[in-house]
Amino acid sequence: MNVIIEMKIKEVRQEKGISVRKLSEMTGISKTYISDVENNHKIPTLYTLCIIAACLEVFPNALFTYKIIK
């Protein structure tokens, strides 16, 4: 069984009208790292995901979707 995880941070961030720069300032996470996560180049830790979610005022599970492939 495989799991495909798709990050939705960029989608949520844009819906809230927050730039990558602003999110970086809010979270203390570099713009480069946020961009890498948004473009599926890096996978954030649960801790990092929770920080981003808190700053975007959403629950962490709002920032990703997953599919199970058998």
Secondary structure, 3 states (H helix, E strand, C coil): CEEEEEECHHHHHHHCCCCHHHHHHHHCCCHHHHHHHHCCCCCCCHHHHHHHHHHHCCCHHHHEEEEEEC
